[in-house]
Amino acid sequence: MINLVSEIDLNSYNSLNDIYCNKDYISLYLEDDDEIFTFNYTQNENLFFNISIKKKIEHINNVKVNDGFFDLESAYGYGGFYANTNDTSFIQEALCKYREKCLDEKIIAEFFRFNVFNDFAALHKDKFDMCRYDRDTIYIDLDKTYNEIYNSYKTNLRRNIKKANQNDLKFHKLEEKEKYADKFFELYTKTMLKNEADKFYFFSIEYFKRILSFKETLLYAVSHEDKIINMVILLSSDDKIYYHLGATDPNFYNLNTNHFIFDNIVKSYVNSKKILYLGGGTNGSKDDPLFRFKQQFSNDLKPFYICGNVYNRDIYKKYNEIWLNQSKQDCERFLKYRMEIK
């Protein structure tokens, strides 16, 4: 029996209990007329699923377009096609139905950021017009004793944790999370400004109020002399804890608070969760400072894939040509017509 439906009981499929499949989480990233796009296809016990953000295409840099077309993009974090089987004929049939739905809804293309714990991209590279290993990401295996994990830390990390423990730092789990939205926003914005981060990484105070209201969200902090100087937002999903966002008061960088807070988070979840996922760096370089910091905690790596599919080649080509006529310089980026030309 084949079933093409808009809603199914996702609780039957463990991987789809993940926070990144949660509509409340994805709604954090909706802008203007964006919509949440979902697709479910089942055949007996086999399931194919995707959830993404559907965006109107109304301008290409300075050129307005009124053709009524859309594209799809994974929310901030992770997404991507999920299937609970590698049955080639089922997956091919599901993808055909998926393409039909995209064409019916005037969706011309889609960009995916694949969840590193979902191996669909690695196993089915031929199902994408673009499928690229982007970078390594780091996780900590929590199914060990704390001493085993601590002894696997890099020497510099253990030394910095010892120094931090001499700095009168206190570790806190903040239960009334929403009360701290203003503080997190303040620290996070300072951190992004100091790091000269791209505007993609900045969020509004409303964003923090909403995400801190989720039951899956965990908020931890470090204080020094009764002042909060470091905060971390984690997202809990079944047996995993995802590091989401962190912030440190730039005036206290010398106290090694990041080493201190993550070590204490490890202590908190050893043997109660299986994985603490730290993510990757700001780029794919092995020398990226953020990647090197995270790698002090673990050598366990997961590859991160980005992928893309084109559903309407004529319009996709037309929009890229409009972009290129303004840019005068081509690039390899998927959905490049979305890029602002400076």
Number of C-alpha atoms within 10 A of each C-alpha: 6 9 11 14 11 10 10 13 7 15 10 9 12 11 18 18 14 20 23 23 21 12 14 13 18 21 15 15 16 15 10 7 8 15 17 16 17 16 20 21 24 18 13 8 8 15 19 20 20 18 23 26 23 21 20 19 19 14 15 21 16 11 11 10 13 9 11 11 19 20 23 25 20 24 23 14 15 20 25 29 19 21 24 16 13 12 10 10 9 18 21 12 12 22 16 12 15 20 18 14 13 22 15 9 14 17 25 23 24 23 23 22 21 23 23 22 11 19 17 20 25 16 10 13 14 10 16 14 13 15 19 14 13 15 20 20 21 23 23 22 20 22 15 12 12 17 10 11 19 17 11 15 18 15 11 10 21 19 12 17 20 14 16 20 14 10 14 12 21 19 19 16 15 14 11 10 21 18 13 17 18 14 18 29 20 15 19 23 21 16 18 18 12 11 9 9 13 9 9 7 11 15 14 9 15 13 14 20 18 15 20 23 15 14 10 16 18 22 21 20 21 22 16 16 10 10 10 19 23 26 27 22 21 21 23 19 19 14 12 20 24 20 18 16 15 19 22 24 18 13 8 12 12 9 20 18 29 22 21 23 23 20 19 17 18 20 16 13 17 19 15 11 18 17 21 24 24 23 24 25 21 12 14 15 14 14 11 13 13 14 22 14 17 23 24 17 24 18 16 13 18 17 18 24 24 21 21 21 20 22 20 16 12 10 16 19 14 12 21 17 16 17 24 17 11 13 16 8 9 12 8 6 9 19 20 17 22 16 13 11 14 5
